[in-house]
Amino acid sequence: MNSQIYDVAIIGAGCCGASIARKLSAYEISVVLLEKCVDVGFGVTKANSGIIHAGFHHPITSLKARLEIRGNLMFDQLHYELGFPFKRVGIIVVAFSVEEMKTIEHLYSQGVANGVPRMEICGRERILSLEPQLNSDVVGGLYAPTGGIIEPYRYVFALVESAQKNGVEVKTQFTVEQGIREKDYWIVKSKEGETIKARYVVNSAGLFADEVSKSFDAELFEIIPRKGEEFLLQRNAKGLPNHVIFPVPGAHTKGILVIPTVEGTLMVGPTAIETDDKYDVETTSQNLETVFMQATYMVPAISRREIITSFAGLRPTMKGNDFYIEPSKKQPHFIQVAGIQSPGLTASPAIGDYVKDILKQEGLQLIEKKDFDPFLPHPIKVRELSFEELEKVVEKDPKYGHIVCRCESVSEAEIVEAISKGHATLDGIKFYTRAGMGRCQGAFCTYKILKIISRETGMPVEKITKRGDNSWIISQRLQALADEKAER
Ligand SMILES: Cc1cc2nc3c(=O)[nH]c(=O)nc-3n(C[C@H](O)[C@H](O)[C@H](O)COP(=O)(O)OP(=O)(O)OC[C@H]3O[C@@H](n4cnc5c(N)ncnc54)[C@H](O)[C@@H]3O)c2cc1C
């Protein structure tokens, strides 16, 4: 066992754990981030709508509303420091009847009470001038210009990279199995056989926060997964709106949305269906029907013929429907960060701050680092360069001139950079660079990417996985055939 005693161990490298780690990296303490997957951000955080909510959906009496508002306000600074894709495109909630306009008025008053700036109740003309793609039967709606969109995985990668740059240690493939209290610290054991010690433990294990809490003999509670299916349409799809479009919300859900993604594709969804299976991420044609019926009612030009893929995510909900962020009442120096359903992504920067304050109240001494560096270099993206800029970068590194993913214009140099930062699975590279995320869904570039990973890491192609564990992509026999073909 490593004899070092960390000041803080954070369990789970989703947007919450990553944000807490990055926040703590500004202080003179030792921090370790423990993640069971092969890469960070591979839990709930990788499969969501990427919306930075404005903050009018929940009453200010809930913790999630307070953290949502604070989190929303923090994204400009974070974007400036870390460079992940983020745009404040604004949110529109549409009403199709006088009855629905009453809900719009309620959302507006709630937003005002919550402190959401610059919201507007709009009549038909105004809403159609803001968003000409809307069904012309629209009666009016709510406009919240501070809503935004991000790429959630790039956000987590950037948070973790920044935390590491400032001294945080990251251990992936460390599945926390048990915590034992000894003297004034925790012994944290992993399924893989590794053990670490830490004075404070933060449980931000997403869907599995209930199991982690139990394994530390802390509170017993249940995480109830609420599944959301989403459908992704190609770049410049018909009906692509300028804003994120919401219907008036239901009792437990914000409804089916039409979402322009930050990289120019279009997403519709998510559904909201409770399940008892924490691994159930299948999508069904029946739910595709429901999603498209509701989405095309708001934006008629959307066409399902432009779907390029579908995915599902599971919201980690809890009884009471609020976030559960507080020190354990049963165990010392154990902080619960659980029930982080939507708007968890939006709230995550504020959750980092909030947990830092809890740790301080619980006795952790926090002295600011003099040499904390909040900035990361912004990665080069070939698809965003002008011809002249491209010429310059290719002169420095010809790999920028070799396009591997044609749909998303991703160069070999960008893939090499992703690998050098530890993202050496097919999904890791996809989330870091977007290679394989476009129209052909990797049909053209997958094998090329496998060969680059193999060359850069020395790993045989048949050992490379899609997302860790047993998700191998290619068998030895298939590789031999592919090599033969490539040589011909
Ligand atoms: C379909 C859908 C759409 C959504 N859309 C939005 C949106 O648009 N805007 C918004 O604000 N929010 C949205 N959300 C909510 C948001 O995605 C979540 O609130 C957020 O991602 C939760 O982050 P987390 O860090 O708590 O959990 P996770 O991302 O799941 O992170 C927890 C991590 O802990 C790891 N872990 C689990 N058990 C262990 C263990 N024993 N040992 C070590 N590691 C462990 C997991 O592998 C995981 O990486 C959406 C959610 C869904 C499902």
The ligand as an ORCA input file, in Angstrom:
! r2SCAN-3c Opt
* xyz 0 1
  C     -30.105     12.177    -20.890
  C     -29.550     13.206    -19.946
  C     -29.535     14.555    -20.311
  C     -29.027     15.511    -19.431
  N     -28.923     16.798    -19.852
  C     -28.388     17.740    -19.037
  C     -28.227     19.060    -19.496
  O     -28.490     19.372    -20.658
  N     -27.760     19.988    -18.627
  C     -27.451     19.686    -17.341
  O     -27.086     20.586    -16.591
  N     -27.524     18.397    -16.891
  C     -27.977     17.430    -17.707
  N     -28.066     16.126    -17.293
  C     -27.587     15.785    -15.947
  C     -26.082     15.643    -15.896
  O     -25.597     14.900    -16.990
  C     -25.689     14.953    -14.585
  O     -26.284     15.654    -13.530
  C     -24.193     14.932    -14.376
  O     -23.528     14.431    -15.508
  C     -23.838     14.080    -13.163
  O     -22.442     14.120    -13.019
  P     -21.711     13.287    -11.875
  O     -20.295     13.719    -11.891
  O     -22.476     13.421    -10.611
  O     -21.893     11.782    -12.324
  P     -21.043     10.905    -13.371
  O     -20.738     11.651    -14.599
  O     -21.728      9.603    -13.521
  O     -19.677     10.692    -12.609
  C     -19.541      9.733    -11.595
  C     -18.311      8.916    -11.885
  O     -18.098      8.015    -10.813
  C     -17.553      6.832    -11.337
  N     -17.765      5.770    -10.357
  C     -18.925      5.154    -10.030
  N     -18.719      4.237     -9.085
  C     -17.399      4.259     -8.796
  C     -16.579      3.527     -7.905
  N     -17.072      2.573     -7.114
  N     -15.247      3.806     -7.878
  C     -14.721      4.765     -8.688
  N     -15.463      5.469     -9.542
  C     -16.784      5.242     -9.591
  C     -18.306      6.640    -12.641
  O     -17.625      5.787    -13.535
  C     -18.432      8.072    -13.142
  O     -17.409      8.420    -14.048
  C     -28.549     15.125    -18.142
  C     -28.549     13.780    -17.799
  C     -29.021     12.835    -18.684
  C     -28.965     11.391    -18.316
*
